[in-house]
Amino acid sequence: MTAHPDYDIFIIGGGAVGCAVARELARYQVTVALAEAAPDVAAGASGRNSAVIHAGFNNRPGSLMAALCVQGSRGFPALCDELDVPYKITGKLLVAFDEADLATLRRLKDQGDRNGCRGLRLLDREELRARLPRTGGIGAMESPFTGVFDPFQYTVALAENAKANGVDFYLSHRVTAIEKGPEGFAVTAGGTVFRARRVVNCAGLHSAEVSALAGIEGYRIYPCRGEYFILDKTDVLPMPIYPAPKQGAGGLGVHLTPTIHGNLIIGPSAEYIDDPEDTASTGPVLDRLFREAVQLLPGLERKQIIGAYCGVRPKQAPPGEGGYWDFVIREEEACPGLVNLIGIESPGLTASVPIARMVAEILGRGMDLVPDPSFDGHRTGILRFKDQAPAAQAALIAADPDYGEVICRCQTVTRAELRQAIENPLGVKTVAGIKYRAWATTGRCQGGYCLPKIAQMLTEDYGLAPEEVTYRGEGSALFTGRVK
Ligand SMILES: Cc1cc2nc3c(=O)[nH]c(=O)nc-3n(C[C@H](O)[C@H](O)[C@H](O)COP(=O)(O)OP(=O)(O)OC[C@H]3O[C@@H](n4cnc5c(N)ncnc54)[C@H](O)[C@@H]3O)c2cc1C
């Protein structure tokens, strides 16, 4: 086993929260490392969700969830601008189908007002029809500052900016042991022992296990799966529409959400499962999703479906109880120096940066966090050909002929963009990592045309042997050998 130089702070988990914590700590004169079990960031819930910037009316007044979500929602546009992440403030409608739903909407409006959400408004049947003629329902609540964004690119952007500001990333490094000594912690990750003064546990679904590695037992995470359908590009819906939520449900109800990339997603379901890694899509649940979606937006057709995916919530509320328990974000008294983040379910993406600030504040009580004047929070992402005006496209092609070759036809992604995705600052070379960075293979043909071309770029341009090309790391090789 190899030993590694010391760090001041060691973060476990490279989801949106771990990466936000990494970026937040990069503002200070401390050495920071982040270990992620998967070969890329955003491999857990952060890459598998509804991608909604929540306003904060769903959460109990006085809870961390409410306060951090409202802060996150207000800061999200500026944050996305700083990190070059696509987002759009669309607004959102919560639709009522009966009197009980209308009462729920009144309660949510009151709760949202108390939480500091801006502009919440109740709409009657006529106003709802005028806003969305195809929608069923007898009334609605409008939340004008809800939005949508790309959560994968968001997490990548946080990580890249943290790395540019000095944080070391260790991908494919699962943490398997944590020992607490008088001087701090010895953390074993990917077979290497790292020494650190402080440890921040952002391990999502595995946060209770990671806490137990450090000797803090007693947390329990119940995985709760949410399945989705992805529909082909459409402009039928300008904003997310949700049903009024039901008491004690594991999630917010099956909703329809236009994605930042122009597709529509239906979901998620809420089903408690045993295996946190079980991200299967299942026929009966998907059938039910579609039925519920048609109630919200009559006229949807199954032939519009191009894919399915699912995400798993790290719930603290047990199956019989449902609903939400508040985020746990605390330094453990029985293990000073360990900051645990437990049960970071929705709205964890929206709240990720305020959560990270709270972690920095907790750490700052026990160690000097001196601002680093060289910190630069700006990050530039891949320059998207299809988003440019014709003159700018011509200039791009003149400067770099690879902008003139479209590799993903469904999403108009050029060779130049894929090259930038492959040369990503975190050094990720999986097909999934390139797919989500460049947004290739995600269209109607689901990679039928461009996936082999991307694999070819990885082998011919970047020197990987075909057998080394994987979809998502170990166990997902795309090729097993030559046939001729
Ligand atoms: C179905 C669904 C819909 C959602 N919709 C929204 C939404 O619209 N808006 C919103 O704001 N929030 C939403 N959320 C919530 C949001 O996705 C999560 O709160 C957020 O992504 C949590 O981020 P995280 O970094 O804590 O966890 P994760 O993204 O799960 O990251 C944890 C990471 O830790 C790693 N890890 C685990 N164990 C170890 C170990 N031993 N060593 C090293 N690494 C380890 C994992 O591989 C993983 O990458 C949704 C969640 C789900 C499941």
The ligand as a Gaussian input file, in Angstrom:
#p B3LYP/6-31G(d) Opt

LIG

0 1
 C      -34.846000      11.087000      -8.921000
 C      -34.175000      12.317000      -8.386000
 C      -34.585000      13.586000      -8.802000
 C      -33.978000      14.725000      -8.284000
 N      -34.309000      15.957000      -8.771000
 C      -33.693000      17.071000      -8.296000
 C      -33.980000      18.348000      -8.844000
 O      -34.725000      18.479000      -9.812000
 N      -33.386000      19.436000      -8.276000
 C      -32.527000      19.336000      -7.214000
 O      -32.063000      20.354000      -6.723000
 N      -32.210000      18.117000      -6.708000
 C      -32.748000      16.993000      -7.240000
 N      -32.415000      15.760000      -6.761000
 C      -31.475000      15.666000      -5.657000
 C      -30.030000      15.766000      -6.122000
 O      -29.818000      14.993000      -7.279000
 C      -29.122000      15.300000      -4.987000
 O      -29.505000      15.920000      -3.801000
 C      -27.674000      15.675000      -5.267000
 O      -27.304000      15.256000      -6.545000
 C      -26.812000      15.040000      -4.207000
 O      -25.465000      15.243000      -4.546000
 P      -24.368000      14.472000      -3.734000
 O      -23.073000      14.970000      -4.253000
 O      -24.651000      14.590000      -2.277000
 O      -24.605000      12.931000      -4.060000
 P      -24.211000      12.065000      -5.332000
 O      -24.375000      12.800000      -6.585000
 O      -24.931000      10.770000      -5.207000
 O      -22.662000      11.828000      -5.142000
 C      -22.126000      10.975000      -4.164000
 C      -20.842000      10.406000      -4.748000
 O      -20.132000       9.712000      -3.753000
 C      -19.475000       8.642000      -4.366000
 N      -19.131000       7.667000      -3.347000
 C      -19.975000       6.881000      -2.629000
 N      -19.277000       6.101000      -1.785000
 C      -17.976000       6.414000      -1.965000
 C      -16.776000       5.929000      -1.388000
 N      -16.771000       4.978000      -0.431000
 N      -15.593000       6.450000      -1.826000
 C      -15.577000       7.416000      -2.784000
 N      -16.696000       7.889000      -3.372000
 C      -17.873000       7.402000      -2.960000
 C      -20.491000       8.131000      -5.372000
 O      -19.875000       7.375000      -6.398000
 C      -21.113000       9.410000      -5.873000
 O      -20.521000       9.883000      -7.060000
 C      -32.959000      14.602000      -7.312000
 C      -32.523000      13.330000      -6.927000
 C      -33.099000      12.196000      -7.486000
 C      -32.561000      10.850000      -7.123000

